[in-house]
Amino acid sequence: MFVDSHCHLSFPELSGRLPDVLQAMSEADVHEALCICTTLEEFEVVRSVAHSDDRLWATVGVHPDSEGVLEPTVEGLVVAAQDPKIVGIGETGLDYYRLGDRSVADMAWQRERFRAHIRAARRVHLPLIIHTRHASDDTLAILKEEGGHCGVFHCFTETERLARAAIEMGFYISFSGILTFRNAQALRDVARMVPLDRCLIETDSPYLAPVPYRGKTNMPAYVPYVAQQLADIKGVSLDTVARATTENFERLFSKTTRSA
């Protein structure tokens, strides 16, 4: 069985056909999925989706790229996380890819938002779902300054150096459909290095559909294609990757404890 550790079932590309998406999950042997929150305005929808099916879980957080939205507070995140369906904080982190005419110094608001998520995660003892893009050094520095935590660097596309540093801090590394892209050899090299007991798999749907569905709307049913690519990279069976990544997900997100 497989787990999609990061998807956006609340987004309009998927929310309008949720029964079909869930049916496809079952047919693909994907037995659970984590629905990621990107704004506080979206949170009630994300939570409602998670409560609609026993196979679904959710997070609370504000994506670093989300501007002009409600800013999270530590207390607000802590309160939202009391729902037993909420098993993580995020997605959060830093993204300097779209600076435009701004400087890194101008992104102080993003760094403060990240700190709020880390502090909330430590308060409620839930893992962080981290998005980092072109901001590796600041991401690591802030995590260290805040005393570290556990979690996952999702949809990983950064360097082997960052992957090693994240693993040393106790984080997992999650790979998406990008792993299957023809031009992603550098990422496959990173995946080869990451120990299997630190790997997760995801779709980040509705985006980044893996080959052979690249360019189409992604959904959790396609996560086995990511697993197969990871198995090929590591020279192990698909079943080995499915079992390991599922165990890793359950260990990190402690679903049994949360739903008791």
C-alpha positions, -999 to +999 in steps of 0.1 A: +000+000+000+011+036-007+006+069+011+005+103-007+023+125+019+014+158+003-016+168-019-041+196-023-075+180-026-091+213-016-079+230-048-106+234-074-090+210-099-097+181-075-123+193-050-152+192-075-146+155-083-135+142-049-155+109-051-137+100-084-103+110-069-109+088-039-121+059-060-089+062-081-069+061-049-084+029-039-078+013-073-042+024-072-037+009-037-031+044-022-046+039+012-040+074+028-033+110+018-023+141+036-042+172+025-020+203+028-032+238+039-017+268+022-037+297+037-058+302+068-087+312+045-085+277+030-082+259+063-119+251+069-122+236+035-090+215+040-102+203+073-137+195+059-121+174+031-100+155+057-131+148+078-150+135+048-130+103+045-111+081+070-082+079+046-075+116+046-056+137+070-048+175+070-024+202+081-027+239+090-004+266+078+003+294+054+025+288+023+055+311+020+044+323-014+009+333-001+008+371+000-021+393+010-036+367+032-043+363+069-010+360+088-007+330+111+000+334+148+015+308+171-017+307+192-040+305+161-020+275+147-020+258+181-058+261+184-064+248+148-041+219+155-063+205+183-085+189+157-075+152+156-075+152+118-047+178+119-014+159+119+011+185+108+020+222+106+025+238+072+032+240+045+057+266+056+092+277+049+110+301+027+108+308-011+132+333-027+125+321-062+101+348-071+118+378-056+112+400-086+126+435-078+128+426-040+159+417-021+163+388+004+162+415+031+127+424+019+115+389+027+117+394+065+080+389+067+084+354+052+111+345+078+089+357+107+060+336+093+083+306+092+093+311+128+056+313+139+050+279+123+081+263+140+071+276+174+035+263+170+048+229+158+070+227+189+041+236+211+018+209+198+045+183+190+035+180+154+059+178+124+066+206+100+059+204+063+087+225+048+088+242+014+121+257+006+132+271-028+164+290-034+165+297+004+185+267+018+209+286+040+182+307+057+158+278+061+185+258+079+196+288+100+161+296+112+154+260+121+186+259+142+179+293+158+144+281+168+158+249+184+151+225+155+122+202+151+110+172+131+092+171+098+097+168+061+112+188+033+085+183+008+088+181-030+125+182-027+144+198-056+174+213-038+210+201-034+225+171-018+241+194+007+207+205+019+193+170+019+222+158+041+218+187+065+181+181+068+186+145+075+212+153+102+186+175+118+161+146+119+140+156+089+126+133+061+129+141+024+099+137+002+100+132-036+073+141-060+066+134-097+096+156-106+117+125-098+104+110-131+111+140-153+137+135-180+157+165-169+158+156-132+190+135-131+205+157-104+174+151-082+177+113-089+213+115-077+201+131-045+174+104-041+200+077-045+218+092-015+189+096+009+184+065+031+152+047+024+142+051+061+142+089+055+122+089+023+086+099+017+067+101-016+040+126-027+021+140-056+018+177-047-014+172-068-030+188-087+005+198-099+036+179-111+020+148-125+046+121-130+055+105-162+035+091-181+009+117-170+032+148-171+012+179-181-021+165-169-039+171-136-021+151-109-039+132-082-030+108-053-036+077-074-004+086-093+019+084-063+029+048-072+047+061-102+069+081-079+075+050-058+085+030-089+110+056-099+125+056-064+127+019-064+145+019-098+170+045-085+177+024-054+176-010-070+150-024-048+115-037-053+084-015-055+070-033-025+101-024-005+096+013-013+058+012-006+064-005+027+092+018+038+076+051+028+043+041+045+061+032+077+080+064+075+048+084+071+031+067+100+062+072+122+065+109+114+028+118+116+018+095+144-017+090+129-027+062+153-020+084+184-037+114+169-069+096+160-072+076+193 
